Amino acid sequence: MTHAPKQAAGDSAVRKKPWYRQLYVQVLVAIVIGIVLGWRWPDLATSMEPIGTTFITAMKMLIGPIVFLTIIGGVAGVADLKKVGRTGIKALTYFQLGTIVALAAGLVAINVFRLGDGVHADPSRLDVSGDAGQYIRTGEHQHWWEFLTGIVPNSVFGAFVEGDILQVIFLAVIFGVALKSVGKAGEPIIAGVNRLTEVVFKVLSFVMKVAPLGAFGAMSYAIGKFGLSTLTSLGSLILLFYVTSVLFVVVVLGTVLAAFVRLNIFQLLRYFKEEFVLILGTSTAEPALPGLMRKLEFMGAEKSTVRLVVPTGYSFNLDGAAIYLSLATLYIAQATDTPLSIGQQLGLLAVMLLTSKGAAGVAGGGFIALTATLSTVGHVPAAGIMLVFGIDKFMSECRALVNFYGNAVAALFIARWENGLDLTRARRVLSGEIREEAEKREETGNQEGQEKREERGERVDVPAARADEVALPSARPAEENRAVPVKP
């Protein structure tokens, strides 16, 4: 009887929280300041680059350990290893189908509007230098099958040193299965992994406090370095990419979410507004990974499913990168007067289905994947990527946002498929009936009250189940467990 009032009180406390203390508001203000600085004082804004890169580097420093620990915890936390394999196969199947649809969306968009026609760029006269030249050289030496053979690292620590997320995922799955297989001998290690995960997330919370500074530095540098003129010179291509991405999220992902999960895509977009602004400011989805997993678990998605699907999706489920890859490839072909038949475009799609997996966790990964695609097919000159190099920074935000929401929908879809989603709770969370902050305040208040009563020596009454009931554990969160009647 006392639960509802406490919840209401918690919600009231959340509403009274000053707006300027909200992280997404601080990041949004920092983005606006960065845009103004880059526009009015470009030289000063360019010097802000170390602020943004330092924050992103600090985040990427933690991504490897977070992915490793959460996947181990997810795999080891499953009662049956067969479920791990079943969940993994379902997730990879979903990822591949989603990538095919995203690639097709980019191909259709650029074929309909054909923005590259009339450019008549000569690849031999394009200046290939700087970072773009390095990306081209790296991509030309990569093959479509290298993401498969490159999954196995040279050493256990090599994957973390090089920041190769695919290799980290491989190691985490192997370690998680091994810990589960050894039974009781592995339980202390699993407990240690869970405790270490809490420590790493605490370190992450410290880093996130300077997220507004990181967003300010990144946005200042982008506008100061490339200028607003870059947006206007190739604005039509940027606009086409953004419109295609928005339609993909609302129509494709929205249909999947509504038809199979029975949730609303617009409520989901609002629920992740803090992560949206953070990605918008930093141009990368890595900083939002911990928040995505925490909020999905709070919605009622099974922890083991979330911790297996989401980190894997960050490497295998890159819908935004897929749209960009297909759109940019055909734009370059059109701009360099390289005709491509329908059969050749389908061949490109098949190659991009594999090369797009190499766009995660690597600096310039999108360009390397693009160059690898062009080099593998051989029809389109790789030097043509110089035509889109200048606007890549302004497309990276949208790319990362689509990747992020694609993984959110994927995790909910797989959780629903595995009967590991509390749909009633998810709807209440998305509608705002249950707030994360309010629930934490209530739990903290109850715990503090119980500790005070224990200190005073008072008796703490714990409600017990009736004699004809037995409390059964389940995979749901603790607050969802119910006493189940048992017949004599």
ABEGO torsion letter per residue (X at the ends): XAAAAAAAAAAAAAAABBAAABAAAAAAAAAAAAAAAAAABAAAAAAAAAAAAAAAAAAAAAAAAAAAAAAAAAAAABABAAAAAAAAAAAAAAAAAAAAAAAAAAAAAAAAAGAABGAGBBAAABBBBEAAAAAAAAAAABBAAAAAAAABBABAAAAAAAGBAAAAAAAAAAAAAAAAAAEAAAAAAAAAAAAAAAAAAAAAAAAAAAAAAAAAAAAAAAAAAAEAAAAAAAAAAAAAAAAAAAAAAAAAAAAAAAAAAGBBAAAAAAAAAAAAAAAAAAGBAAAAAAAAAAAAAAAGBBAAAAAAAAAAAAAABBAAAAAAAAAAAAAAAAAAGBBBBAAAAAAAAAAAAAAAAAABGBBGAAAAAAAAAAAAAGABBAAAAAAAAAAAAAAAAAAAAAAAAAAAAAAAAAAAAAGABBAAAAAAAAAGABBAAAAAAAAAAAAAAAAAAAAAGBBBBBBBBBAABBBBBBABBAAABBBBBBBX
